[in-house]
Amino acid sequence: MRARIAFEAARLISESGIRDYALAKRKAAARLGVDADSALPNNVEIEDALREHQRLFHAEEQPRRLRALRETAVEAARFFAAFEPRLVGAVLDGTADEHSAVCLHLFSDDPDAPARLLDEHGIDHESESRRLRIDQGRDADFPVLRFIVGDASIDATVFPYDGLRQAPLDRIDGKPMLRATLAALEKLLGEEIAG
């Protein structure tokens, strides 16, 4: 039953754009008539099911979309080069789809500096904040900038400069988030094109 719930949650994530794994689990359990208090799959099981769902049902368009998002990520990282950008999330780990944003971590001791750069270039954006888990005992709020480039959404979280040393914890597995520099992203993209 856990596997069925995980696969249904993966389908909801892929087809509906739900990014909250807990919500996807609850909806999947309800659709399958399973009590939400019973043993639900963990986030790693859902991410594995998402990869399998994409392999089975989106084998052609998902890799193309992923490559396009990674190309956009390179452009965005170059734009934000002064802020030591790092790519994180679905575009980095390969599970991105048409609902995924390019997620960047930017680093500056002036949290308003990235927004000023967008303003200087006439790029419309929205500002909000996001609560992230820093370590097992501590959460913190960080500014987030959201804007559109072509047909891709960019989601840039701004950390103090010393945030380069410690990535926040990933919502999937609770480990420090994987982050890729511009050079690592360019290498990844080059390997995709060569492969």
Residue pairs with C-beta under 8 A, 6 or more apart in sequence:
1 32
1 34
1 38
2 39
2 40
2 41
2 45
3 41
3 45
3 49
4 32
5 25
5 28
5 29
5 32
5 34
5 40
5 41
6 28
6 41
6 45
6 46
6 48
6 49
7 49
7 52
7 53
8 28
8 31
8 32
9 21
9 24
9 25
9 27
9 28
9 41
9 46
9 49
10 24
10 46
10 49
10 50
10 52
10 53
11 28
11 53
12 18
12 24
12 27
12 28
13 19
13 21
13 24
13 46
13 50
14 50
14 53
14 54
14 57
14 58
14 97
14 99
16 99
17 98
17 99
18 24
18 27
19 99
21 43
21 46
21 47
21 171
21 172
24 46
25 36
25 40
25 41
25 46
26 36
26 40
29 35
29 36
29 38
29 40
30 36
41 49
43 171
43 172
43 173
44 172
44 173
47 95
47 172
50 95
51 94
51 95
54 62
54 95
54 97
58 97
61 98
62 96
62 97
65 96
65 97
65 98
66 91
66 94
66 96
67 189
67 192
67 193
68 152
69 91
69 96
69 100
69 102
69 152
70 91
70 185
70 188
70 189
70 192
71 189
72 102
72 149
72 150
72 152
72 154
73 87
73 91
73 102
73 104
73 185
74 182
74 185
74 186
74 189
75 149
76 85
76 102
76 104
76 149
76 154
76 156
77 85
77 87
77 104
77 182
77 185
78 182
79 117
80 104
80 106
80 114
80 117
80 156
81 182
82 113
82 117
83 106
83 107
83 108
83 113
83 114
83 158
84 106
84 107
84 161
84 164
84 181
85 104
85 105
85 106
85 156
85 181
85 182
86 104
86 105
86 164
86 179
86 180
86 181
87 102
87 103
87 104
87 179
87 180
87 185
88 103
88 104
88 105
88 167
88 177
88 178
88 179
88 180
89 96
89 100
89 101
89 103
89 177
90 96
90 97
90 100
90 103
91 100
91 101
91 102
91 103
92 178
92 179
92 180
92 185
93 178
101 146
101 152
101 153
101 154
101 155
102 149
102 152
102 153
102 154
102 155
103 155
103 156
103 157
104 154
104 155
104 156
104 157
105 156
105 157
105 159
105 163
105 167
105 177
105 179
106 114
106 156
106 157
106 158
106 159
107 158
107 159
107 160
107 161
107 163
107 164
108 114
108 158
108 159
108 160
108 161
109 160
109 161
111 143
111 158
111 160
112 143
114 145
114 156
114 158
115 125
115 127
115 143
115 145
118 125
118 145
118 147
123 147
124 147
124 148
125 145
125 146
125 147
126 145
126 146
126 147
127 143
127 144
127 145
127 146
128 143
128 144
128 146
129 141
129 142
129 143
129 144
130 141
130 142
130 144
130 157
131 139
131 140
131 141
132 139
132 140
132 141
132 142
132 157
132 168
132 169
133 139
133 168
133 169
133 171
133 174
134 140
134 166
134 168
134 169
135 166
135 169
136 169
142 157
142 158
142 159
143 157
143 158
144 155
144 156
144 157
144 158
145 154
145 155
145 156
145 158
146 153
146 154
146 155
146 156
147 153
147 154
148 154
166 176
167 176
167 177
167 178
167 179
168 176
168 177
169 175
169 176
169 177
170 176
170 177
170 178
180 188
